């Protein structure tokens, strides 16, 4: 799942000419934490809430 999420997020960021920092700011988390979530290093309950928010923001 994490690889799929990572590919989807990177693809959407590229399409929107958006940086990971901008997405992290929209979600309200640090860029490093966002990176960990995208790479599958974080998968707790809080990370799952952030993933839902990320998916909603990027429409994925």
Backbone torsions as a table, in degrees:
resi	resn	phi	psi	omega
1	UNK	NA	-41.2	-176.1
2	UNK	-63.1	-38.5	177.9
3	UNK	-64.3	-42.0	178.8
4	UNK	-61.9	-46.5	179.0
5	UNK	-61.7	-45.0	-179.8
6	UNK	-59.5	-44.8	178.9
7	UNK	-63.8	-43.2	-179.8
8	UNK	-63.2	-45.6	-178.4
9	UNK	-64.7	-48.4	-179.6
10	UNK	-61.2	-39.5	178.9
11	UNK	-62.9	-46.4	-179.9
12	UNK	-65.9	-40.9	178.1
13	UNK	-60.9	-42.1	178.9
14	UNK	-62.9	-46.5	-179.4
15	UNK	-59.6	-36.1	-176.3
16	UNK	-92.5	0.9	-176.9
17	UNK	52.8	48.1	-174.1
18	UNK	-118.0	144.7	179.8
19	UNK	-95.3	155.8	178.0
20	UNK	-58.3	-35.0	179.8
21	UNK	-60.3	-41.4	179.7
22	UNK	-64.3	-42.7	178.4
23	UNK	-64.9	-43.0	178.6
24	UNK	-58.6	-42.3	178.5
25	UNK	-62.8	-40.8	179.2
26	UNK	-65.2	-36.9	-179.7
27	UNK	-78.3	-26.9	-179.5
28	UNK	90.2	29.4	179.2
29	UNK	-129.9	168.7	179.2
30	UNK	-75.7	158.1	178.3
31	UNK	-63.0	-37.3	179.2
32	UNK	-65.2	-41.6	179.0
33	UNK	-66.5	-40.5	176.2
34	UNK	-59.8	-44.8	178.4
35	UNK	-59.1	-44.0	177.7
36	UNK	-61.3	-40.4	179.0
37	UNK	-64.6	-47.1	-177.7
38	UNK	-63.0	-36.9	-178.4
39	UNK	-83.4	-2.4	177.2
40	UNK	83.7	14.0	180.0
41	UNK	-82.2	-16.8	177.5
42	UNK	-122.5	127.2	-179.6
43	UNK	-144.7	19.0	178.4
44	UNK	-72.1	-176.7	-178.0
45	UNK	-60.2	-44.2	-179.2
46	UNK	-64.5	-41.5	178.4
47	UNK	-62.3	-37.9	178.9
48	UNK	-64.0	-37.1	176.0
49	UNK	-64.2	-41.9	178.7
50	UNK	-65.5	-38.4	178.4
51	UNK	-61.3	-42.5	176.9
52	UNK	-59.4	-43.1	179.5
53	UNK	-65.2	-43.0	178.7
54	UNK	-60.6	-46.8	179.5
55	UNK	-61.0	-39.1	179.6
56	UNK	-66.5	-44.6	-179.5
57	UNK	-61.6	-44.7	-175.6
58	UNK	-90.3	-3.7	-179.6
59	UNK	60.9	47.0	-179.8
60	UNK	-123.1	NA	NA
